[in-house]
C-alpha cells in the first residue's frame, strides 16, 4: 500500500524524469540535425504531456479522493471525487499508451524505411495501434460512465480492463520485434547485431516500463 505522501512524490518525480529524458532526446536530435523534428518527436512530447496530466490526476485523487487513504474512514464526497478521477485516468491512459507506441513506430520508420517489407508492416502497425487506442478509449468512455459505482469497474469494465492489458502486451511485442528482421539484414557481425538489438529492446522497454509504472501506481493502492 502507498500513502498519500509517496503517491504525490511518485506523481511528481516520474513525469519530471520523463521530461528530462524527452529534453535530452531533443538536444541530441537538434545537434545531429538542427532543422528536423519528426512525428516521433512530437508524439513522445505529447505522451510526456499526457503523463503529466495523469500525474496531476493522481495528486488530485490523493488530496481530494480516496487514493492512499485505505485505513481512513470512508467519506462520500471523497468517494465521488475518486470515481470521477479514476474515470479520467482510464480515458487519458488510452491516449498515453497509444502515443508511446506510435512514437516508437515512427522512430523505427525513420531508420528502416528503405526496407519494403518493413514499410508495409510498420504502416499496418501504425493503423492498428491508432485504432486500438481510439476503440478502447471510446469503449471505456461509454461503457459505464463517470459515475458508475463511484468509478470502480462495473461488470463490463472488468473484462474491458483485462482485454486492454492483453492487447497492450501483444502490441508491445509486435512493436519490439518489428526492427529485428532489418537488423539481421545489416552488414554487421553477429555480435554487433546482438548488441544493436539489445539497445533497441532496452530503450523501448525502458520507455514502456516508465510510463506503465506511473499510470498503474494508483491501481496498486486498491
C-alpha positions in Angstrom: 0.0 0.0 0.0 1.1 3.5 -0.7 0.4 6.5 1.4 -0.7 10.0 0.2 2.9 11.5 0.5 4.5 8.7 -1.5 1.8 8.9 -4.2 2.3 12.7 -4.5 6.1 12.2 -4.7 5.8 9.5 -7.4 3.3 11.5 -9.4 5.7 14.5 -9.4 9.1 12.7 -9.8 8.3 10.3 -12.6 6.9 12.9 -15.0 9.9 15.1 -14.3 12.2 12.3 -15.2 10.3 11.7 -18.4 10.5 15.4 -19.2 14.3 15.3 -18.7 14.6 12.2 -21.0 12.5 14.0 -23.7 14.6 17.2 -23.4 17.8 15.2 -23.8 16.3 13.4 -26.8 15.5 16.8 -28.5 19.0 18.1 -27.5 20.7 15.1 -29.3 18.3 15.3 -32.2 18.8 19.0 -32.8 22.6 18.7 -32.6 22.6 15.9 -35.1 20.1 17.5 -37.5 19.2 21.0 -36.3 16.3 21.7 -38.7 14.5 18.3 -38.5 12.0 17.3 -35.8 9.9 14.3 -36.8 6.5 12.9 -36.0 8.1 10.6 -33.4 9.5 13.6 -31.5 6.1 15.3 -31.4 4.3 12.1 -30.3 6.7 11.5 -27.4 6.3 15.1 -26.4 2.5 14.7 -26.4 3.0 11.5 -24.4 5.0 13.4 -21.8 2.3 16.0 -21.5 -0.3 13.2 -21.0 1.9 11.6 -18.3 2.0 15.0 -16.5 -1.8 15.0 -16.8 -2.0 11.5 -15.3 0.4 12.7 -12.5 -1.9 15.7 -11.8 -4.9 13.4 -11.6 -3.1 11.1 -9.2 -2.1 14.0 -7.0 -5.7 15.4 -7.1 -7.0 11.9 -6.2 -4.6 11.7 -3.2 -5.7 15.1 -2.0 -9.5 15.2 -2.5 -10.2 11.5 -3.3 -9.7 8.1 -1.6 -6.3 7.3 -3.1 -3.8 6.4 -0.4 -6.4 6.6 2.4 -7.3 2.9 2.7 -7.1 3.0 6.5 -9.2 6.2 6.9 -12.9 6.5 7.3 -14.8 6.5 4.0 -16.3 9.9 3.1 -18.9 10.1 0.5 -17.6 13.2 -1.3 -14.1 11.7 -1.4 -15.5 8.5 -3.0 -17.4 10.6 -5.6 -14.3 12.6 -6.4 -12.3 9.4 -6.7 -14.8 7.9 -9.1 -14.6 10.9 -11.5 -10.8 11.0 -11.3 -10.5 7.2 -11.9 -12.7 7.7 -14.9 -10.4 10.4 -16.2 -7.4 8.2 -15.7 -8.9 5.4 -17.7 -9.6 7.7 -20.6 -6.2 9.5 -20.6 -4.1 6.4 -20.3 -5.5 5.1 -23.6 -4.1 8.1 -25.4 -0.8 7.8 -23.5 -0.2 4.1 -24.3 -1.1 4.5 -28.0 1.0 7.7 -28.4 4.1 6.0 -26.9 3.8 3.0 -29.2 3.2 5.3 -32.2 6.3 7.3 -31.3 8.4 4.2 -31.3 6.9 3.0 -34.6 7.6 6.4 -36.3 11.2 6.3 -34.8 11.8 2.9 -36.4 10.3 4.2 -39.6 12.9 7.0 -39.7 15.7 4.4 -39.5 14.5 1.4 -41.6 12.1 3.0 -44.1 14.2 1.8 -47.1 13.1 -1.8 -46.4 9.9 -2.5 -48.3 8.6 -5.3 -46.0 9.3 -3.1 -43.0 7.4 -0.2 -44.5 4.3 -2.4 -45.0 4.4 -3.9 -41.5 5.2 -0.5 -40.0 2.2 1.1 -41.7 0.0 -1.7 -40.7 1.0 -1.5 -37.1 0.5 2.3 -37.1 -3.0 1.9 -38.3 -3.7 -1.0 -35.8 -2.3 0.9 -32.8 -4.2 4.1 -33.7 -7.5 2.2 -34.0 -6.6 0.2 -30.8 -6.2 3.4 -28.7 -9.4 5.0 -30.1 -11.6 1.9 -29.8 -10.6 1.3 -26.2 -10.9 4.9 -25.3 -14.5 5.1 -26.6 -15.4 1.8 -25.1 -14.0 3.0 -21.7 -15.8 6.3 -22.1 -19.3 5.0 -22.9 -19.5 1.5 -21.3 -20.3 2.6 -17.8 -19.9 6.4 -17.5 -18.1 8.6 -15.0 -20.4 8.0 -12.0 -20.9 4.2 -12.3 -20.2 2.5 -9.0 -18.2 5.6 -7.9 -15.6 5.0 -10.6 -14.9 1.4 -9.6 -15.0 -1.0 -12.6 -18.5 -2.4 -13.1 -19.0 -5.8 -14.7 -18.4 -4.7 -18.4 -15.3 -2.7 -17.4 -13.7 -5.7 -15.8 -13.4 -7.6 -19.0 -12.5 -4.4 -20.8 -9.5 -3.8 -18.5 -8.4 -7.4 -19.0 -8.6 -7.2 -22.8 -6.9 -3.8 -22.8 -4.0 -5.3 -20.8 -3.7 -8.4 -23.0 -3.8 -6.4 -26.3 -1.4 -3.9 -24.8 1.2 -6.6 -24.2 0.6 -8.1 -27.7 1.1 -4.6 -29.1 4.3 -4.1 -27.2 5.6 -7.5 -28.5 4.7 -6.5 -32.1 6.4 -3.1 -31.8 9.5 -4.6 -30.1 10.1 -7.3 -32.7 9.4 -5.2 -35.8 13.0 -3.9 -36.4 14.8 -7.2 -35.9 14.5 -8.6 -39.4 16.0 -5.3 -40.7 18.8 -5.6 -38.2 19.6 -9.1 -39.3 19.9 -7.9 -42.8 22.6 -5.3 -41.9 26.2 -5.9 -43.0 27.5 -6.4 -39.4 29.0 -9.1 -37.4 26.7 -11.3 -35.3 28.0 -9.8 -32.1 27.2 -6.3 -33.3 23.7 -7.3 -34.4 23.0 -8.8 -31.0 24.3 -5.6 -29.3 22.2 -3.4 -31.6 19.1 -5.5 -30.9 19.7 -5.2 -27.2 20.0 -1.4 -27.4 16.7 -1.2 -29.3 14.9 -3.6 -26.8 16.3 -1.9 -23.7 15.4 1.6 -24.9 11.9 0.7 -25.9 11.3 -1.4 -22.8 12.6 1.4 -20.6 10.1 3.9 -22.1 7.2 1.4 -21.8 8.0 0.4 -18.2 8.5 4.1 -17.2 5.0 5.2 -18.3 3.4 1.9 -17.2 4.8 2.5 -13.7 3.2 5.9 -13.4 -0.1 5.0 -14.9 -0.5 1.9 -12.7 0.6 3.3 -9.3 -2.9 4.2 -8.3 -4.1 0.7 -9.3 -1.7 -0.9 -6.8 -3.1 1.1 -3.9 -6.6 -0.5 -4.2 
